[in-house]
Amino acid sequence: MDQQKLDRAIGRRLKTLRTQAGMTLNELAGRSGVSRAMIGRVERAQSSATAALLNKLCAALDVTLSDVVALTEKPPERLVRLADQPHWRDPDSGYRRRHASPPDAASGIEIIVVDLPAGARVSYSPWGRNAFTQQLLMLEGAVCVHIDAKTVRLRDGDCLDFDVMRAVTFENETKQDARYVIITRRGASYGKM
């Protein structure tokens, strides 16, 4: 899917999620800390949403980024072919994510494959409600995960379990692209790292 089509699909999905939540643009702006004008531009596909902006909107809407990027209204599937897996690229950092698991999988598990370019840094604000846990499995390269003031350096094969109740930053301090998998289970309780 080309970037303009993806921007339009993300904008439509965000607007649908906002209206389903019964929120006006002003209410979503107040909850997310994102300006009403910026939300409107993203919903109308006049601006490409960054990972940080989508994170704020998703937290305010009580949905995951996968709910927005997966862009599906279909019933749960058991199989999703590689060619059919939604891809998204953050226009700021170059961070790329592929939603590998079937949409709305019956297991409640979401698997996201992430490519973090050399030198890239992606930050997420803490979630205020309906937090979830996730695990990061490092496939190639190295990544620093900053959770509040704590930093964990991950290399090939390392696996980290963490929640989204605190600010999280993924950083590739190396000169080599990194690839990792994020596994999220909806409805999972959270705990301290």
ABEGO torsion letter per residue (X at the ends): XBAAAAAAAAAAAAAAAAAAAGBBAAAAAAAAGBBAAAAAAAAAGABBBBAAAAAAAAAAAGBBAAAAAAGBABBBBABBBAAABBBBBBAAAGBBBBBABBBGBAAGBBBBBBBBBBGBBBBBBBBABGBBBBBBBBABEBBBBBBEABBBBBBBGBBBBBBAABBBBBBBABABBBBBBBBBBBGBBBBBX
